[in-house]
Amino acid sequence: MRVALRHARAEALRVFRDPGALLVLVGAFFLYSSFYPIPYLPQVLREVPVAVVDQDRTPLSRQLVRMADAHSLLKVTERPASLGEAEGLILAGHVGGILVVPSGFERDVQLGQKARVGVFADASYFLVYRQVATGFLETVGTLSAGIDIRRIEASGRTEAAARALRDPVPLLVRPLFNPTEGYASYVVPAVLVLILQQTLLIGIGLLGGTAAETPFRVAPTPAGDSESVVPARPRGKTALSRLLGRSLFYLALYSAYAVLVFTVVYRLYGFPERSRALDLSLFALPFLLACIFLALALSSLFTRRETAMQVLLFTSLPSVFLAGFAWPLEAVPSWLRAVSLLVPSTSGITGFLRLTEMGAGLRHVRFEWLVLWTLAGAYFVMAWLAERRSAARDVGPASPVPGAE
Amino acid sequence: MKAVLRREMRRIATRRLEPLLLAVLPALALALTWAIFSAGLPRDLPVAVVDRDHSRLSRQLARMIDATPTVRVSERPADPKAAEELILAGRVYAYVLLPEGLERSVKRGQAEPVVAYTNAQLLVPASLVRRDLLSATSTLSAGIKRRRLRAAGETGASSRARFEPVRADIHALFNPQLNYVSYIFVALFPALLHIFVLLAAVNSVGSELREGTAGEWLETAGGSVPRALAGKLLPSTVAFLAVAGAAMGVLFGLAGVPTRGSLALLLLGTLLFVLAYQAIGVLIVALSANLRFATSVAAFLASPAFAYTGITFPTMGMPAFARFWGALLPLTHYLKLLVDQSMKGAPGSVSASSLLALLAFVFVVPLLAWPRLRRILRDERFWGRR
């Protein structure tokens, strides 16, 4: 145990004395967690610019346009004369949607005939489409309901009866956990978890590559005085204590980040944090261990300082889409879902989101928790084998300092 | 330049990392994104129905919900508490509460709301589920209303107008099937590709400095920095254009994304996009003269970039700083060009600004890098840094 603690200390020194490792394992966490969320901070897309083509020019059509402009999701910015002109505005990206009120609109309503208006929304940007369609549908629905209820009331019924006749089984939708359906609350917490995993994989990979470039170097001894020369990687039983020591340091560092994420960062951005501290810690433990052991196992594959970053950087985007929060897993082929379980963030993101934003208990994430413990176990064995192998390679015939401690 | 080109081809062929960055990993990334999204829109998302009414009407509504394309009634818990457990455990995306007395109130002519609780933490499934639940309840409502009006002696035409005095016909422009897949897939691959272009450019120049071979490289080019760069970067330009071409084949061939605009503009844009990120990669290495640090900077430029492009959360809703930073990324301009010229079929004049922006990166960024590059390629003090 004492030996392991010395190795933890040596690992800390290794990280803090290497500007490259320091940037990835310490700087990157703060940099990314403050920079990444900025585009999403307004949370909800409001006041999407829209165009109105009013071919009716009656009090009723003007009322509809006023109501559309008053809707929080829409803002009437253009009033082109024709639909063709309006289409040009959408193609140029000046507006996200068009409302066309055809001539004869008010007359149709007064005659008790069905009146139609046209809504054209730019579906090449999904959120724009959703806000424009929702905004116009709600506006038209409100106008329509008002007309309908007045008509039914005119036939001698009370307002309540009129409402019931109009829509006998209305549907009320209550969005749980993220009631404003905010975009930042949806995407940023997941990315924060991913930042923990990716900085560990790349940071430890960088150190692995560095060690491979310099099989022997003057390392700080466990005692801390850099006078004596010990091989960077000892073998045998010491491989185990070295692995435990190194992991201990990363676990301590990243536990601190995890606390920071779920207290300070969550509060700063106003995300709900509904978890119980014990459940959250019990879940974070196998997640961090799985990431650390995977990183240590992978790090033995890298032969240069930069390689880990160059090879692993692109995995962030696919990891996001395989974690099941941005894209429903029902639509992902089952073989790919099985493979994606090998990445800690797949279960980690799901579990952390349920615990924190949804207020679930550990029992609700039992599957994810067990997967993470399994990964932690498997990657531990791989990391141990990697540590032993690199130790054996180091203490080869060219070794100026044979043997270990 | 031919000599530099030959030298570079030899480097690529004899090293392990370069083929990975130029072909293997981009191809893997393309295959991965295709595998994730190829199945198309999700069908049969699980929801729970809590039926407290046990009536003919409530059973009918549950059946209608189950029959919608996107939603499947997978569980029938007895009470809301049990349904909440199912949401928390991630087994359903929503639950619908059919209240006690639903049929009785409807028969009495009272409106009895049905409440759907959706997991809004998962925005995409939540909105798909909401749409189908709304269509199920409004179909049920409309049927009841029609029967009632007919019973009151009103006939077809007038009761239909009654049913909805003003109707909005919604047209989804450019993507009438509201295909989320083609929308996200169009953007995702270029977002992955630009990571590799940037990293490869940083690596190819940076490793000459790191390994102390910069002088030899410049000598091969007869001492000319532009010639040295051109010969060095050309093979990766060609490799990335080939990968991008394959991606477009998947996009327009397999995924069925429409090409309503100009394919020529798209190809020109793709070339400028690759060149722009190669130029930025060279600039980063030139300024830092350190492969490791330059790679970190490239990572910082590339990994949050997708959030800043306005594909997921539109540019018009972003804070001013995010709009500004997004405009400094060639990826933003390229993705706009891609959407305009593939799905939208916008006139070429609309894409002029995107092309000009990309062109500006291609011409201005190398000018910024040149003086510094000329110095560090000749001065041994800048070599060997890690």
Interface residues (C-beta under 8 A of the other chain):
Chain A: P19 G20 L23 V24 A28 L31 Y32 F35 Y36 I38 P39 Y40 L41 P42 V44 L45 R46 V48 P49 L64 I90 L91 A92 G93 G96 V109 G112 Q113 K114 A115 R116 V117 G118 V119 F120 A121 D122 A123 S124 Y125 F126 L127 V128 Y129 R130 A133 F136 L137 V140 G141 L143 S144 I147 D148 R151 I152 A160 A161 R163 A164 L165 R166 D167 P168 V169 P170 L171 L172 V173 R174 P175 L176 F177 N178 P179 E181 Y183 S185 Y186 V187 I202 L206 T210 R304 R305 E306 T307 M309 Q310 V311 L313 F314 S316 L317 P318 F321 L322 G324 F325 A326 W327 P328 E330 A331 V332 P333 L336 T350 L353 R354 E357 M358 G359 A360 G361 H364 V365
Chain B: L17 L20 L21 L25 A29 L32 T33 A35 I36 F37 S38 A39 G40 L41 P42 R43 D44 L45 P46 L61 E85 I87 L88 A89 G90 Y93 L102 V106 G109 Q110 A111 E112 P113 V114 V115 A116 Y117 T118 N119 A120 Q121 L122 L123 V124 P125 A126 S127 L128 R130 L133 L134 T137 S138 L140 S141 I144 K145 R148 L149 S158 R160 A161 R162 E164 P165 V166 R167 A168 D169 I170 H171 A172 L173 F174 N175 P176 L178 Y180 Y183 I184 L188 A191 L192 I195 F196 L199 N203 G206 L291 R292 F293 T295 S296 A299 F300 A302 S303 P304 F306 A307 Y308 G310 I311 T312 F313 P314 M316 G317 M318 P319 F321 A322 W325 G326 K336 V339 D340 M343 K344 G345 A346 P347 V350 R386
